[in-house]
Amino acid sequence: MSQAECRACRGDWPPAAAFIAACGSAKAYLHDDQFFPGWTVLVLDRHVTELYELDGGERGALMEAVSDVARALASVYGAVKMNYELLGNQLPHIHWHLIPRTADDPIPRAPVWTLPHEPRALAPGEQRTRIEAIRAQLR
């Protein structure tokens, strides 16, 4: 997929209203499905599909950003475990799914993708509240 065809590069995804923070060479966004509270995506600013395509410094900085966002999410949501997913099968552009797994998790030993559920969209006010809570922990 070319940069011109990439939804992340065109700015079509994630939605601007879900923006949490700039994190070095990536940006964090609250995922549109909040069935698992705090699910966040961290999207690399430039079009790259594989980690090995990044030089060591950029890869290291991205991993620091992943860790920083995960730490903030764990704090805000009281995570007992964090999930880190870097797939790229549907959208070939480096983006991490960071998912806090909480004590009341409906499937604590399985990937979130395996639970059939109706996606939970947030009302704008609730989305802003969650975003502000995460931002506060990133500072």
CORHU-V653241 format. One record per residue. N is the residue number from 0. SS is DSSP state (helix for helix, strand for strand, loop for the rest). OMEGA is omega as a letter, one per 20 degrees, with the letter a starting at -180 (NA if undefined). Layout:
((N SS OMEGA) (N SS OMEGA))
//
This chain:
((0 loop r) (1 loop r) (2 helix a) (3 helix a) (4 helix a) (5 loop r) (6 helix r) (7 helix a) (8 helix r) (9 helix a) (10 loop r) (11 loop a) (12 loop i) (13 loop a) (14 loop a) (15 helix a) (16 helix a) (17 helix a) (18 strand r) (19 strand a) (20 strand r) (21 strand a) (22 strand a) (23 loop a) (24 loop a) (25 strand r) (26 strand r) (27 strand r) (28 strand r) (29 strand a) (30 loop a) (31 loop r) (32 loop a) (33 loop r) (34 loop r) (35 loop a) (36 loop r) (37 loop a) (38 loop a) (39 strand r) (40 strand r) (41 strand a) (42 strand r) (43 strand a) (44 loop a) (45 loop a) (46 loop r) (47 loop a) (48 loop a) (49 loop r) (50 helix a) (51 helix r) (52 helix r) (53 loop r) (54 loop a) (55 helix a) (56 helix a) (57 helix r) (58 helix r) (59 helix r) (60 helix r) (61 helix r) (62 helix r) (63 helix r) (64 helix r) (65 helix a) (66 helix r) (67 helix r) (68 helix r) (69 helix r) (70 helix r) (71 helix r) (72 helix r) (73 helix r) (74 helix a) (75 helix a) (76 helix r) (77 loop a) (78 loop r) (79 loop r) (80 strand r) (81 strand r) (82 strand r) (83 strand a) (84 strand r) (85 loop a) (86 loop r) (87 loop r) (88 loop a) (89 loop r) (90 loop a) (91 loop r) (92 loop a) (93 loop r) (94 strand r) (95 strand r) (96 strand r) (97 strand a) (98 strand r) (99 strand r) (100 strand a) (101 loop a) (102 loop a) (103 loop r) (104 loop a) (105 loop r) (106 loop a) (107 loop a) (108 loop a) (109 loop r) (110 loop a) (111 helix a) (112 helix a) (113 helix a) (114 loop r) (115 loop r) (116 loop r) (117 loop r) (118 loop a) (119 loop r) (120 loop r) (121 loop r) (122 loop a) (123 helix a) (124 helix r) (125 helix r) (126 helix r) (127 helix a) (128 helix r) (129 helix a) (130 helix r) (131 helix r) (132 helix r) (133 helix r) (134 helix a) (135 helix r) (136 helix r) (137 helix a) (138 loop NA))
//
